Amino acid sequence: MIELRHVIKKFAGRTAVDDLSFTVSPGEIFGLLGHNGAGKSTAIGMMLGQVWPTGGEVKICGHDVQANRRAALQRVGAIFETPVFYDYLSGFRNLEILSTYTAPTSPARIREVIAWVGLTGREQSKVRTYSHGMRSRLALAQALLPRPELLILDEPSDGLDPEGIHEMRQTILRLQRELGLTILLSSHLLNEVEQLCTRIAVLQRGQKVFEGNVADVKAARGKVALKTADFANAAQLLRERGLITATAEDRFITLAEGRSTAEVTQTLVAAGIAVQGIWQHEQTVEDFYLNLIKPPGPKN
């Protein structure tokens, strides 16, 4: 559904996106992560044909965006940057007007997407009376108007309260499940990315520094949390016995191949080191992301 190959974008000599390649397969929810200025919005702009790449190839739904933008975006819906509506008109009338920018849309279809996003009953109210969450739902309704196969969502939960974030998450999951949509999601809310996405790519200073499965990120193979009053001595003993290969943050150990937490516990207790807790660590996407993009420490 999405294919970027060696994409470059420069603005006045500054490289915003540098040799970016990734793919998004049909039916998946793909997360695009990175700090402000990492190149996420520029990359999305190129996918939508609003930013022209300096080099490389951008394909959407099998079509080159530069060579055939109309065909590439025909079955694409998007929330990109801050949605703008006519506050003095109703939500329904806004969707009527906005739909004319792409293709004529029947009133029945507009009512259908309003129901999908949970705005039924408020569609005739003026948009100026809408909460921030309702405006976000209206933006999602607009993205659904062209019966898309692909949704590109740039910070869809931005500015929402916890209840609104939860509702948006459930709506996105329902749309993907029931309509079979492919979704590319850019978000600063890493907990939401973890709950929504099957795969992620991380950008830093315009370059991709990671692409992979969320399940693999969370697995953190071999990493174990160890709680003890004397971590340093415990770690030294475990290294000497060949039970671990590494430590981190004075609370994590990495088991050697074939070793178990039971062996670690038995060894420490036998040596008179009390074990207050030991458990397999499941790394969060936030843990992984922050460790990935943190600057290197000072050189000695």
C-alpha positions in Angstrom: 0.0 0.0 0.0 2.9 2.4 0.8 6.4 2.0 -0.6 9.2 4.6 -0.2 12.5 3.8 -1.8 15.6 5.9 -1.0 13.6 9.1 -0.6 15.4 12.3 -0.1 14.0 15.8 0.6 16.1 18.9 0.9 14.9 22.4 1.7 17.3 25.2 0.8 20.2 22.9 1.2 19.0 21.4 4.5 18.2 17.7 4.4 14.8 17.0 6.0 14.6 13.3 4.8 17.7 11.3 4.0 17.6 8.0 2.1 14.3 6.9 3.6 12.9 3.5 2.6 10.1 1.5 4.1 6.9 -0.4 3.1 3.4 -0.7 4.6 1.5 -3.9 3.7 -2.2 -4.2 3.2 -4.3 -4.5 6.3 -1.6 -3.4 8.9 -1.4 -0.5 11.2 2.0 1.0 10.8 3.5 3.6 13.2 5.8 6.4 12.1 7.7 7.7 15.1 10.2 10.5 15.7 10.7 13.8 17.6 9.6 17.1 16.1 11.8 17.8 13.2 12.7 14.2 12.6 11.1 14.2 9.2 7.7 12.5 9.8 5.5 15.4 8.5 7.8 15.8 5.5 7.5 12.1 4.7 3.8 12.2 5.0 3.6 15.3 2.8 5.5 13.4 0.1 3.1 10.4 0.4 0.2 12.8 -0.1 1.8 14.7 -3.0 1.9 17.9 -1.1 5.7 17.9 -0.9 7.9 17.0 -3.9 10.8 14.7 -3.1 14.3 15.8 -4.1 15.1 12.2 -5.0 13.9 8.6 -4.6 10.5 7.0 -5.3 7.2 7.3 -3.4 4.4 4.8 -4.4 0.9 4.7 -2.9 -1.5 1.9 -3.8 0.9 0.8 -6.5 1.1 4.2 -8.2 4.0 6.6 -8.3 2.8 9.8 -6.6 4.9 12.1 -8.8 4.0 10.5 -12.0 0.3 9.8 -11.3 -0.8 11.6 -8.2 -4.6 11.3 -8.9 -4.5 7.5 -9.3 -2.2 7.1 -6.2 -4.5 9.1 -3.9 -7.8 8.0 -5.3 -8.5 5.5 -2.4 -6.6 7.4 0.3 -8.1 9.3 3.3 -5.9 11.5 5.5 -5.7 13.7 8.5 -2.6 15.8 7.9 -1.6 18.8 10.1 -4.5 20.7 11.8 -7.9 20.1 10.2 -9.7 23.4 9.3 -13.5 23.6 9.3 -16.2 26.3 8.8 -17.1 27.0 12.4 -20.4 28.7 11.5 -21.7 25.7 9.6 -22.9 22.3 10.8 -20.7 19.3 10.8 -22.9 17.8 8.0 -22.6 20.9 5.8 -18.8 20.9 6.3 -18.6 17.4 5.0 -20.8 18.2 2.1 -18.5 21.2 1.1 -15.3 19.4 1.7 -16.4 16.3 -0.3 -16.8 18.5 -3.4 -13.0 19.1 -3.4 -12.4 15.5 -4.3 -15.6 13.8 -5.7 -19.4 14.2 -5.3 -20.6 12.4 -2.2 -24.2 11.4 -1.5 -26.0 12.5 1.7 -26.4 8.8 2.5 -22.6 8.3 2.4 -22.1 11.4 4.6 -24.6 10.0 7.2 -22.7 6.7 7.0 -19.3 8.1 7.9 -20.9 10.3 10.6 -22.2 7.1 12.2 -18.8 5.4 11.8 -17.1 8.1 13.9 -19.9 8.5 16.5 -21.2 11.9 15.6 -24.8 10.9 14.9 -27.1 13.3 16.7 -24.7 16.2 16.5 -24.2 16.4 12.7 -26.5 19.4 12.4 -24.9 21.4 15.2 -22.5 24.2 14.3 -18.9 23.1 14.4 -18.1 26.0 16.8 -20.1 24.1 19.5 -18.0 21.0 19.0 -15.5 19.8 21.6 -11.9 19.1 20.5 -12.7 15.4 20.5 -15.7 16.0 18.2 -13.6 18.0 15.8 -11.1 15.1 15.7 -14.0 12.8 14.9 -15.2 15.2 12.1 -11.7 15.2 10.7 -11.8 11.4 10.7 -15.2 11.4 9.0 -13.8 13.7 6.2 -10.9 11.2 5.7 -13.4 8.3 5.3 -15.6 10.1 2.7 -13.7 8.7 -0.4 -14.2 5.1 0.8 -10.4 4.7 1.3 -8.4 1.6 1.4 -5.6 3.5 3.1 -5.8 6.0 6.0 -2.9 8.3 6.7 -3.3 9.8 10.2 -0.9 12.5 11.4 -1.4 12.9 15.2 -5.1 11.9 15.3 -5.2 12.1 19.1 -3.3 15.4 19.5 -4.8 17.5 22.2 -7.4 15.0 23.3 -8.1 14.2 27.0 -7.6 10.6 28.2 -11.2 9.7 27.4 -11.0 11.2 24.0 -7.7 9.3 23.3 -9.3 6.0 24.3 -12.3 6.7 22.1 -10.1 7.6 19.1 -8.0 4.4 19.6 -11.1 2.2 19.7 -12.5 3.9 16.6 -9.3 3.4 14.7 -9.1 -0.3 15.7 -12.8 -0.8 14.7 -12.2 0.9 11.3 -9.2 -1.3 10.6 -11.0 -4.5 11.7 -14.4 -4.0 10.1 -13.4 -2.1 6.9 -10.1 -3.8 6.4 -8.3 -0.5 6.1 -4.5 -0.1 6.0 -3.5 2.7 8.4 -0.3 4.7 8.7 -0.2 6.5 12.0 2.1 9.2 13.1 2.0 10.0 16.9 3.9 11.3 19.8 1.7 9.1 22.2 4.0 6.0 22.4 1.5 4.1 24.6 -1.1 4.5 21.8 1.3 3.4 19.2 2.1 0.3 21.2 -1.7 -0.6 21.5 -2.5 0.2 17.9 0.4 -0.7 15.6 1.7 -4.0 14.3 5.0 -2.5 13.0 6.9 0.8 13.4 9.6 2.8 11.9 11.6 5.4 13.9 13.1 8.5 12.2 15.9 10.6 13.7 17.2 13.7 11.9 15.6 12.6 8.7 17.0 9.1 8.7 15.3 5.8 9.5 17.0 4.3 12.6 14.7 1.3 13.1 11.9 -0.6 11.3 10.3 -3.7 12.8 7.5 -5.5 14.6 6.1 -4.1 17.8 5.9 -7.6 19.2 9.7 -8.0 18.7 10.3 -4.7 20.4 8.3 -5.7 23.4 9.9 -9.2 23.7 13.3 -7.8 24.8 14.7 -11.3 24.6 16.7 -12.5 27.6 16.2 -9.3 29.6 15.2 -9.8 33.2 14.5 -7.3 36.0 16.3 -8.2 39.2 15.4 -6.4 42.5 18.0 -6.9 45.2 19.5 -4.6 47.9 23.0 -5.3 46.5 22.7 -5.3 42.7 26.4 -4.7 42.0 27.6 -7.7 44.0 24.8 -9.9 42.7 25.7 -9.0 39.1 29.4 -9.7 39.7 28.6 -13.2 41.2 26.2 -14.0 38.3 28.9 -13.0 35.8 31.5 -15.2 37.5 29.1 -18.2 37.4 28.4 -17.6 33.7 24.6 -17.0 34.3 24.4 -13.5 32.7 26.1 -11.7 29.9 25.2 -8.0 30.6 23.5 -5.6 33.0 21.7 -2.3 32.6 20.6 0.6 34.8 21.4 -1.4 38.0 18.2 -3.3 37.7 18.3 -5.4 34.5 20.3 -8.5 33.7 20.6 -10.4 30.4 20.6 -14.2 30.9 23.3 -16.3 29.2 22.0 -18.8 26.6 20.2 -21.7 28.3 20.1 -20.1 31.7 16.9 -19.4 33.8 15.6 -17.1 36.4 15.4 -20.0 38.8 19.1 -20.6 38.5 19.8 -17.0 39.2 17.6 -17.0 42.3 19.1 -20.2 43.6 22.7 -18.9 43.1 22.0 -15.6 44.8 20.2 -17.1 47.8 22.9 -19.7 48.3 25.4 -16.9 48.4 23.4 -15.0 51.1 22.1 -12.3 48.7 18.4 -11.7 49.2 16.3 -11.6 46.1 13.4 -9.2 46.5 12.0 -9.9 43.0 12.9 -11.3 39.6 10.8 -11.3 36.5 11.0 -11.4 32.7 11.0 -7.8 31.5 8.6 -6.8 28.7 10.0 -3.7 27.1 7.5 -1.0 26.2 7.7 0.9 22.9 8.5 4.0 25.0 11.5 2.3 26.6 12.7 1.1 23.3 12.2 4.5 21.6 13.9 6.6 24.3 16.9 4.2 24.4 17.1 4.3 20.6 17.1 8.0 20.1 19.0 9.1 23.2 22.3 11.0 22.5 25.5 9.0 23.1 27.2 9.6 26.4 30.3 11.7 26.8 33.5 10.1 25.7 36.2 9.3 28.3 
